[in-house]
Amino acid sequence: MNFHTRRFDRAAGSYAAHADFQAGMAERLLSGLPNDLPAAGPLIEFGCGTGHLTALLSRRFPDADLLATDAAPRMLGQAERSLGKRAGLRFAICDASGAVPAPGPIAGYGPYRLAASNALVQWFPDLVRHLRCVSGLLAPGGCYLASGFDRSNFPELNSILGEAPFGYADFPGHPASDLGGLAAEAGLELAMLESERRETVYPSPRAFLEGIRALGAARRPREGSPMTRSRLELLLRRYQERYPRERGVAATWAPWYAAFRKPG
């Protein structure tokens, strides 16, 4: 497992209780489903987590075969336990980054008329590689629904982490403005794109960071510069001083929602 997969695996038991925003993203993402999908064929989900989007896909396509995948075994187990057994619903371990070829059962089960992922791809530095992997699994005319976060997600936190002594030089995410070009590199067409910015108020900086940690969404510490207790306290003080709101502190989410089409 890589760093992020280990973090999400450890967060399997706490993820669902803190993922209200991601659950809302899943609902909005599915509202952008094209009306002209291929009439037949299975569905695949990447990074299913504890099953928010999986449940929506199951209800929207009750008669379709659906393969829900995740790279974190404990996340996959939570999804399987929460959703129970349904005809045509299967679960499998899969690294969707494109760093390794799709396992035989994943590729052999397709081609897929619809692929989907929710709040996943911001963790893939090479988005083109991921999109090429997905394109290879889609049927001609098939669609990939994906939501992710812009690099400007949590600008309040990013501004502090970019300063000394933290010195984070890079942040997860992909700008929505880049998606059309990245899709073209992967042989896909960008059929739909929406984005938003939503300020959320948390009771305190510590409550915000603990909620993010419970989701498994921790950033890898900068090499040679660990997040020590003293640095964490400094981060919390700066956050409280700079981004206070009437009932806590601000954190701005910046998600986007896209539909990629495979020509055919």
C-alpha positions as CSV (number, residue, x, y, z in Angstrom):
1,M,0.0,0.0,0.0
2,N,1.1,3.5,-0.7
3,F,0.9,6.3,1.9
4,H,-2.6,7.5,1.0
5,T,-4.1,3.9,0.8
6,R,-2.7,3.1,4.3
7,R,-4.3,6.3,5.7
8,F,-7.7,5.5,4.1
9,D,-7.5,1.9,5.2
10,R,-7.0,3.0,8.8
11,A,-9.9,5.4,8.5
12,A,-12.4,2.8,7.4
13,G,-14.2,2.8,10.7
14,S,-14.5,6.6,11.0
15,Y,-15.0,7.6,7.4
16,A,-18.8,7.3,7.0
17,A,-19.5,9.4,10.2
18,H,-17.5,12.3,8.8
19,A,-18.2,12.2,5.1
20,D,-21.4,14.3,4.8
21,F,-19.7,16.6,2.3
22,Q,-18.6,13.6,0.2
23,A,-22.1,12.1,0.4
24,G,-23.5,15.3,-1.0
25,M,-20.9,15.3,-3.8
26,A,-22.0,11.8,-4.8
27,E,-25.6,12.9,-5.2
28,R,-24.6,15.9,-7.2
29,L,-22.3,13.8,-9.4
30,L,-25.0,11.3,-10.3
31,S,-27.4,14.1,-11.2
32,G,-25.0,14.8,-14.2
33,L,-25.5,11.3,-15.6
34,P,-25.9,11.5,-19.4
35,N,-29.1,10.2,-20.9
36,D,-27.5,8.4,-23.8
37,L,-25.3,5.8,-22.2
38,P,-25.0,2.5,-24.1
39,A,-28.1,0.4,-23.4
40,A,-26.3,-2.6,-21.9
41,G,-23.1,-3.5,-20.1
42,P,-21.8,-3.5,-16.5
43,L,-20.8,-0.6,-14.3
44,I,-17.6,-0.1,-12.3
45,E,-16.8,2.3,-9.4
46,F,-13.3,3.2,-8.3
47,G,-12.5,4.2,-4.8
48,C,-15.9,3.2,-3.4
49,G,-14.9,3.9,0.2
50,T,-17.7,2.9,2.5
51,G,-20.3,2.9,-0.3
52,H,-22.0,6.4,-0.6
53,L,-21.9,6.4,-4.4
54,T,-22.2,2.6,-4.6
55,A,-25.6,2.8,-3.0
56,L,-26.8,5.5,-5.3
57,L,-25.6,3.6,-8.4
58,S,-27.3,0.4,-7.1
59,R,-30.6,2.3,-6.8
60,R,-30.3,4.1,-10.1
61,F,-29.4,0.8,-12.0
62,P,-31.1,-1.9,-10.0
63,D,-30.8,-4.5,-12.8
64,A,-27.2,-3.8,-13.8
65,D,-24.0,-5.6,-12.8
66,L,-22.0,-3.3,-10.6
67,L,-18.4,-3.8,-9.6
68,A,-17.3,-1.6,-6.6
69,T,-13.6,-1.4,-6.1
70,D,-11.2,0.3,-3.7
71,A,-7.5,0.0,-3.0
72,A,-8.0,-0.1,0.8
73,P,-9.2,-3.6,2.0
74,R,-10.9,-2.2,5.1
75,M,-12.8,0.4,3.2
76,L,-14.0,-2.3,0.8
77,G,-15.1,-4.5,3.7
78,Q,-17.1,-1.6,5.3
79,A,-18.9,-1.0,2.0
80,E,-19.7,-4.7,1.6
81,R,-21.1,-4.9,5.1
82,S,-23.2,-1.7,4.9
83,L,-24.7,-2.5,1.5
84,G,-25.2,-6.2,2.0
85,K,-25.9,-8.7,-0.8
86,R,-27.6,-7.7,-4.0
87,A,-27.8,-9.6,-7.3
88,G,-25.1,-8.3,-9.6
89,L,-23.2,-6.3,-6.9
90,R,-19.6,-7.4,-6.5
91,F,-16.5,-6.0,-4.7
92,A,-12.9,-6.2,-5.6
93,I,-9.5,-4.7,-4.7
94,C,-8.2,-2.4,-7.4
95,D,-5.5,0.3,-7.7
96,A,-7.2,2.8,-10.0
97,S,-4.3,5.1,-10.3
98,G,-3.1,3.4,-13.5
99,A,0.3,2.7,-11.9
100,V,-0.3,-1.0,-12.4
101,P,-2.5,-2.7,-15.0
102,A,-6.1,-3.4,-14.1
103,P,-6.4,-6.9,-12.6
104,G,-7.7,-9.6,-14.9
105,P,-11.1,-9.8,-13.2
106,I,-11.6,-6.1,-13.5
107,A,-10.6,-5.9,-17.2
108,G,-12.3,-9.2,-18.1
109,Y,-15.6,-8.2,-16.6
110,G,-16.0,-5.2,-19.0
111,P,-16.2,-3.4,-21.2
112,Y,-18.1,-1.0,-18.9
113,R,-20.8,1.4,-20.1
114,L,-20.4,3.5,-17.0
115,A,-17.4,4.1,-14.7
116,A,-17.7,6.4,-11.7
117,S,-15.6,7.7,-8.8
118,N,-16.3,10.2,-6.1
119,A,-13.8,12.4,-4.3
120,L,-10.9,10.1,-5.4
121,V,-8.8,11.5,-8.3
122,Q,-7.3,14.4,-6.4
123,W,-5.0,11.9,-4.8
124,F,-3.6,10.8,-8.2
125,P,-0.7,13.0,-9.3
126,D,-0.8,11.7,-12.8
127,L,-4.5,12.1,-13.8
128,V,-3.8,11.3,-17.5
129,R,-2.5,7.9,-16.5
130,H,-5.7,7.2,-14.5
131,L,-7.9,8.4,-17.3
132,R,-6.1,6.2,-19.8
133,C,-6.7,3.3,-17.4
134,V,-10.4,4.1,-17.3
135,S,-10.6,4.6,-21.0
136,G,-9.2,1.1,-21.6
137,L,-12.1,-0.3,-19.5
138,L,-14.9,1.6,-21.1
139,A,-17.1,0.5,-24.0
140,P,-17.2,2.8,-27.0
141,G,-19.6,5.6,-26.1
142,G,-19.2,4.8,-22.4
143,C,-19.0,7.5,-19.8
144,Y,-16.8,8.1,-16.8
145,L,-18.5,10.2,-14.0
146,A,-15.9,11.6,-11.6
147,S,-15.8,14.2,-8.9
148,G,-12.6,15.6,-7.4
149,F,-11.1,18.6,-5.7
150,D,-9.3,21.6,-7.2
151,R,-5.8,22.4,-6.0
152,S,-7.4,25.4,-4.4
153,N,-9.4,23.2,-2.0
154,F,-9.1,24.4,1.6
155,P,-7.2,27.6,0.7
156,E,-7.2,28.7,4.3
157,L,-5.2,25.6,5.3
158,N,-3.0,25.7,2.2
159,S,-2.0,29.3,2.9
160,I,-0.6,28.4,6.3
161,L,1.0,25.1,5.2
162,G,2.8,27.0,2.4
163,E,4.6,29.1,5.0
164,A,7.6,28.5,7.2
165,P,8.1,26.3,9.1
166,F,5.8,24.0,7.3
167,G,6.9,24.6,3.7
168,Y,4.4,22.4,1.8
169,A,5.1,23.2,-1.8
170,D,2.4,21.1,-3.5
171,F,-1.2,20.4,-2.7
172,P,-3.5,17.5,-3.9
173,G,-6.0,18.2,-6.6
174,H,-6.4,19.1,-10.2
175,P,-7.7,22.5,-11.5
176,A,-11.1,22.2,-13.2
177,S,-9.7,24.3,-16.0
178,D,-7.1,21.6,-16.9
179,L,-9.6,18.7,-17.3
180,G,-10.4,19.2,-20.9
181,G,-6.8,19.0,-22.0
182,L,-6.0,16.1,-19.7
183,A,-9.0,14.2,-21.0
184,A,-7.9,14.7,-24.6
185,E,-4.4,13.4,-23.8
186,A,-6.1,10.2,-22.5
187,G,-8.3,9.8,-25.6
188,L,-11.5,11.0,-23.8
189,E,-13.9,13.9,-24.4
190,L,-15.0,16.2,-21.6
191,A,-18.8,16.1,-21.9
192,M,-19.8,17.9,-18.7
193,L,-18.0,20.1,-16.1
194,E,-19.3,21.9,-13.1
195,S,-17.5,23.3,-10.1
196,E,-18.3,25.1,-6.9
197,R,-16.8,26.8,-3.8
198,R,-18.5,26.3,-0.5
199,E,-17.4,27.8,2.8
200,T,-18.2,25.6,5.8
201,V,-17.8,26.7,9.4
202,Y,-16.2,24.3,11.9
203,P,-16.3,24.8,15.7
204,S,-12.5,25.2,15.8
205,P,-9.4,24.6,13.8
206,R,-8.8,21.4,15.7
207,A,-12.3,20.1,15.0
208,F,-11.7,20.8,11.3
209,L,-8.4,19.0,11.2
210,E,-9.7,16.0,13.2
211,G,-12.6,15.6,10.9
212,I,-10.3,15.6,7.9
213,R,-8.0,13.0,9.6
214,A,-11.1,10.8,10.3
215,L,-11.7,10.7,6.6
216,G,-8.1,9.5,6.0
217,A,-7.3,12.6,4.0
218,A,-4.0,13.3,5.5
219,R,-1.2,14.8,3.5
220,R,2.2,13.2,3.4
221,P,4.6,15.2,5.7
222,R,7.3,17.1,3.9
223,E,10.6,15.1,3.9
224,G,12.7,16.1,6.9
225,S,9.9,18.3,8.3
226,P,7.4,16.2,10.3
227,M,4.3,17.7,11.8
228,T,5.5,17.9,15.4
229,R,3.2,18.8,18.3
230,S,4.7,22.3,18.5
231,R,4.1,22.8,14.8
232,L,0.6,21.6,15.0
233,E,-0.1,24.0,17.8
234,L,1.4,26.9,15.7
235,L,-0.9,25.8,12.7
236,L,-3.9,25.9,15.0
237,R,-3.1,29.3,16.4
238,R,-2.5,30.8,12.9
239,Y,-5.8,29.3,11.6
240,Q,-7.8,30.7,14.5
241,E,-6.3,34.1,14.1
242,R,-6.8,34.4,10.4
243,Y,-10.1,32.7,9.6
244,P,-12.5,33.2,12.5
245,R,-16.2,33.2,12.0
246,E,-19.0,33.9,14.4
247,R,-19.3,30.2,15.5
248,G,-15.9,28.9,14.7
249,V,-13.5,29.0,11.7
250,A,-13.9,28.8,7.9
251,A,-12.8,26.1,5.6
252,T,-13.6,26.4,1.9
253,W,-14.3,23.3,-0.2
254,A,-13.6,23.5,-3.9
255,P,-15.0,20.3,-5.7
256,W,-15.7,19.8,-9.4
257,Y,-17.9,17.3,-11.2
258,A,-17.1,15.9,-14.6
259,A,-18.4,13.5,-17.2
260,F,-15.8,12.0,-19.6
261,R,-16.9,10.3,-22.8
262,K,-15.1,7.6,-24.7
263,P,-15.6,8.2,-28.5
264,G,-17.4,5.5,-30.3
